[in-house]
Amino acid sequence: QVQLVESGGGLVQAGGSLRLSCAATGNIFRVNAMGWYRQAPGKQRELVARVIGNSNTNYADSVKGRFTISRDNAKNTMYLQMNSLQPEDTAVYYCNADLLLRTLERRDEWGQGTQVTVSS
């Protein structure tokens, strides 16, 4: 079975930084893409940042210049470095991965979510 394990959320003051981590474990042959999504109360889940393959990245306009997504392919781990955090960044952040398993099954897997709270 595959699993996405997230860490790094917490409470930070505006202007501060956090780094989120997401490790994909299990019978994985290839990670096609990984990304971070977030959902604030009363809002729809939205894409924050995504990396396709090893280098093709996408960012929401609201986080460009502040957040950086990266992958450690050897560890099947994804990171989101969040700088200059603002109260509007407050949300539950979810890790997502498009996986090809060694059984050749395709999986769209989600983590459990980690709370990020930014105070004014």
Order of alpha helices (4+ residues) and beta strands (2+ residues): beta-beta-beta-beta-beta-beta-beta-beta-beta-beta-beta
